[in-house]
């Protein structure tokens, strides 16, 4: 029975510890299994690092970021929304941003590995095609999990499973989707992302005047700053960490960032989305078009 298989593997992982990565298409219960593993880990007295790398349907921290949460008690599992550390990716989709997503995940896995006995990596549902398989290959390459759990309804994960077993030494286990997993509609996913952005831009918001020199990637000389209006940014400290999200505003010849996490801000990383702070809806942007002055 799927329920028994999930429970047995969760208990085994909690007893063993180490780094485990959960993979599967959308609506296969990766986050549900992660919660089950962490619940068993707490019961076993494990110190746990939960790395949420699902940048489109974030559990820890805002969308567009990979988040880390330390778990030591059952109370820690009640609300996972606040991250202990963030790394900015800049999009809710891995397209064109595989490098950023892999590095953000690997960096936080390294942070977790240094302090926790059990590291649980929750991943996006991108598992097919060139982008999905490339993303998963490089996460394996840089995160070095001892165990991978692949959740599948049929045989849809077999290409990825075969790739993992051919190229990496990690143990790979498969599980059927838990019968209590309920599919989420595209509209529900969009609404959840919208709620995530709304939480990230909660009051009190402040407007900080910024110079063109604070950005990564660097802004091209002569760029019309109006093209940056509304672009999502990651607010960075001076040690590679993301403090939270911001939105650029260009008004009356002045470029500003709107954010609620400006204290400690040392720089801004440009994202690949525009965010409307009135309704917290986003749309994709091509940074190359923005940076080189092409039409939107």
KAVENNOR-V823216 format. One record per run of one state. SS is the DSSP state (H for helix, E for strand, L for the rest). FROM is the first residue (numbers start at 1). TO is the last residue. If there is no record, write none. Layout:
ss->[SS	SS]
from->[FROM	FROM]
to->[TO	TO]
This chain:
ss->[L	H	L	E	L	H	L	E	L	E	L	H	L	E	L	H	L	E	L	H	L	E	L	H	L	E	L	H	L	E	L	H	E	L	H	L	E	L	E	L	E	L	E	L	E	L	H	L]
from->[1	2	17	18	25	30	44	48	53	65	72	74	78	85	89	98	116	118	123	129	144	147	153	158	168	171	177	186	201	206	210	212	215	217	225	229	231	237	242	252	254	260	267	276	282	285	287	292]
to->[1	16	17	24	29	43	47	52	64	71	73	77	84	88	97	115	117	122	128	143	146	152	157	167	170	176	185	200	205	209	211	214	216	224	228	230	236	241	251	253	259	266	275	281	284	286	291	296]
